[in-house]
Amino acid sequence: MPPCADRGSGDDPGAARRERQARQKDRSDLAQHDVTDKIAELVTPSLEASGFELVRVMLTGGDRPTLQIMADRADETPISVDDCADISRVVSAILDVEDPIKGAYTLEVSSPGIDRPLVRRKDFERFAGFEAKLETAAPIEGRKRFRGRLLGVEGDDVHLALETGEAVIPLAAIDRAKLVMTDELLAAADAAQPERN
């Protein structure tokens, strides 16, 4: 066998390259997670002092990434465009001083929307009774994707009513979750809107 023939990953010459790329992506994801955690730590006190709650910080894109700050009003009333502008000013001032992102980026401030992501424990409690989609990092009882009516949180577990029965999913296992757009959700969102003249 020629000296280069033993690739260590079977006969697939691309396996080693894919493995290196996967390791690089994992390191990049960890670094990105560290940055978003740092940003959340920096902006949360000022947002809370201004009457808002941080829902999620997300950094996406490559050469010129987009930093998404998703926030909600602390009083749970619908967030307005003026609120987003206020949040943008608060966050921009902090990020200009602290500079946690190397290079240029685009700041995007948004509300969670009607079919909002469920990120915090209180989101799963607040929206009990509504339909949601959840995805876990690892399979639970042979599956990673769940869709059903949120029943709430008990201890560290989210309870979800499925067509086949009740699923109990540890909060720590949930990778992604969001509300499903339904007539019931739309009606609740409409009822929460302030009256327009």
C-alpha positions as CSV (number, residue, x, y, z in Angstrom):
1,M,0.0,0.0,0.0
2,P,1.4,3.4,-0.9
3,P,2.2,5.7,2.1
4,C,-0.7,8.0,1.3
5,A,-3.2,5.3,0.9
6,D,-4.1,5.0,4.6
7,R,-6.4,8.0,5.1
8,G,-7.6,6.9,8.5
9,S,-11.3,7.4,7.5
10,G,-11.9,4.4,5.2
11,D,-11.7,4.8,1.5
12,D,-13.5,8.1,1.4
13,P,-10.9,10.8,0.5
14,G,-13.3,13.6,1.5
15,A,-14.0,12.2,5.0
16,A,-11.0,13.8,6.6
17,R,-11.8,17.2,5.0
18,R,-15.5,17.0,6.1
19,E,-14.3,16.1,9.6
20,R,-12.0,19.1,9.7
21,Q,-14.8,21.3,8.5
22,A,-17.1,20.0,11.1
23,R,-14.6,20.7,13.8
24,Q,-14.1,24.3,12.5
25,K,-17.8,24.8,12.4
26,D,-18.1,23.6,16.0
27,R,-15.4,26.0,17.1
28,S,-17.1,28.8,15.1
29,D,-20.5,28.0,16.7
30,L,-18.9,28.1,20.2
31,A,-17.2,31.4,19.5
32,Q,-20.5,32.8,18.1
33,H,-22.3,31.5,21.2
34,D,-19.8,33.2,23.5
35,V,-20.3,36.5,21.6
36,T,-24.1,36.4,21.8
37,D,-23.9,35.4,25.5
38,K,-21.6,38.4,26.1
39,I,-23.9,40.8,24.2
40,A,-26.9,39.5,26.2
41,E,-25.0,40.1,29.4
42,L,-24.1,43.6,28.3
43,V,-27.5,44.8,27.1
44,T,-30.0,43.1,29.5
45,P,-29.6,45.5,32.4
46,S,-30.2,48.6,30.2
47,L,-33.1,47.0,28.4
48,E,-34.8,46.0,31.7
49,A,-34.2,49.5,33.1
50,S,-36.1,50.8,30.0
51,G,-39.1,48.5,30.5
52,F,-38.1,45.8,28.0
53,E,-37.0,42.1,28.2
54,L,-34.4,40.5,26.1
55,V,-35.9,37.5,24.3
56,R,-33.0,36.4,22.1
57,V,-29.6,37.5,20.6
58,M,-28.6,35.9,17.4
59,L,-25.6,36.5,15.1
60,T,-26.0,35.3,11.5
61,G,-24.1,35.8,8.3
62,G,-20.5,35.7,7.2
63,D,-18.4,38.7,6.0
64,R,-20.8,41.3,7.4
65,P,-22.9,39.5,10.0
66,T,-26.3,40.6,11.3
67,L,-26.8,40.9,15.0
68,Q,-30.5,40.4,15.8
69,I,-31.7,41.6,19.2
70,M,-35.2,40.3,19.8
71,A,-37.0,42.0,22.7
72,D,-40.4,42.3,24.3
73,R,-42.1,44.8,26.6
74,A,-41.8,43.8,30.2
75,D,-45.5,44.6,30.7
76,E,-46.3,42.1,27.9
77,T,-48.2,44.6,25.8
78,P,-47.4,44.6,22.1
79,I,-44.1,46.1,21.1
80,S,-44.2,49.1,18.7
81,V,-41.9,50.5,16.0
82,D,-41.1,53.3,18.4
83,D,-40.1,50.7,21.1
84,C,-37.8,49.0,18.6
85,A,-36.2,52.4,17.8
86,D,-35.7,53.0,21.5
87,I,-34.1,49.5,22.0
88,S,-31.9,50.2,19.0
89,R,-30.6,53.4,20.5
90,V,-29.9,51.7,23.9
91,V,-28.2,48.7,22.4
92,S,-26.1,50.7,19.9
93,A,-24.7,52.9,22.6
94,I,-23.6,49.9,24.6
95,L,-22.1,48.1,21.6
96,D,-20.3,51.1,20.4
97,V,-18.5,51.3,23.8
98,E,-18.0,47.6,24.4
99,D,-17.3,46.5,20.8
100,P,-17.9,42.8,21.3
101,I,-18.1,42.0,17.5
102,K,-14.9,42.2,15.5
103,G,-15.5,44.2,12.2
104,A,-18.6,45.6,10.7
105,Y,-22.1,44.2,11.3
106,T,-25.7,45.1,10.9
107,L,-27.9,45.6,14.0
108,E,-31.5,44.4,13.6
109,V,-34.0,45.0,16.4
110,S,-37.2,43.1,16.3
111,S,-40.2,42.0,18.3
112,P,-40.8,38.3,18.7
113,G,-43.9,38.5,16.5
114,I,-47.1,36.5,16.7
115,D,-45.6,33.1,16.0
116,R,-42.8,33.9,18.3
117,P,-39.9,31.7,19.3
118,L,-40.2,30.2,22.7
119,V,-36.8,30.7,24.3
120,R,-37.2,31.3,28.0
121,R,-39.0,29.3,30.6
122,K,-41.5,32.1,31.1
123,D,-42.4,31.8,27.3
124,F,-43.5,28.2,27.8
125,E,-45.6,29.2,30.8
126,R,-47.1,32.4,29.3
127,F,-48.2,30.6,26.1
128,A,-49.7,27.5,27.7
129,G,-52.8,26.6,25.8
130,F,-51.4,27.5,22.4
131,E,-50.0,25.2,19.7
132,A,-46.2,25.0,19.4
133,K,-43.5,23.2,17.5
134,L,-40.4,22.0,19.5
135,E,-37.2,20.5,18.3
136,T,-34.8,18.8,20.6
137,A,-31.0,18.5,20.3
138,A,-31.1,14.7,20.7
139,P,-34.0,12.2,20.2
140,I,-36.5,11.8,23.1
141,E,-38.5,8.6,22.8
142,G,-37.2,8.1,19.3
143,R,-38.0,11.6,17.9
144,K,-36.6,15.1,17.8
145,R,-39.6,17.1,16.5
146,F,-42.8,17.6,18.4
147,R,-46.0,19.6,17.7
148,G,-48.9,20.0,20.1
149,R,-50.7,22.2,22.6
150,L,-48.5,23.6,25.3
151,L,-49.7,22.5,28.7
152,G,-47.1,24.5,30.7
153,V,-44.0,23.8,32.7
154,E,-43.6,21.5,35.7
155,G,-40.2,21.5,37.4
156,D,-37.7,21.5,34.5
157,D,-40.0,19.9,31.9
158,V,-42.3,21.3,29.3
159,H,-45.6,19.4,28.9
160,L,-47.0,19.2,25.4
161,A,-50.4,17.6,24.4
162,L,-49.8,15.6,21.2
163,E,-52.4,13.7,19.2
164,T,-50.9,10.5,20.6
165,G,-50.8,11.6,24.2
166,E,-48.7,13.9,26.4
167,A,-45.0,14.5,25.9
168,V,-42.7,15.6,28.7
169,I,-39.6,17.3,27.3
170,P,-36.8,18.7,29.5
171,L,-36.3,22.4,29.0
172,A,-32.5,21.8,28.7
173,A,-33.1,19.4,25.8
174,I,-35.0,21.9,23.6
175,D,-33.0,23.2,20.8
176,R,-35.7,25.3,19.1
177,A,-39.3,26.1,19.8
178,K,-41.9,28.4,18.4
179,L,-45.6,29.1,18.5
180,V,-47.7,27.8,15.5
181,M,-49.8,30.4,13.7
182,T,-53.4,29.4,14.4
183,D,-56.7,31.2,14.4
184,E,-56.7,31.0,18.2
185,L,-53.3,32.7,18.3
186,L,-54.3,35.4,15.9
187,A,-57.4,36.1,17.9
188,A,-55.4,36.4,21.1
189,A,-52.9,38.7,19.4
190,D,-55.6,40.9,18.0
191,A,-57.3,41.1,21.5
192,A,-54.0,42.3,23.0
193,Q,-53.6,45.2,20.5
194,P,-54.5,48.6,21.9
195,E,-57.6,50.1,20.3
196,R,-56.9,52.1,17.2
197,N,-58.8,55.3,16.4
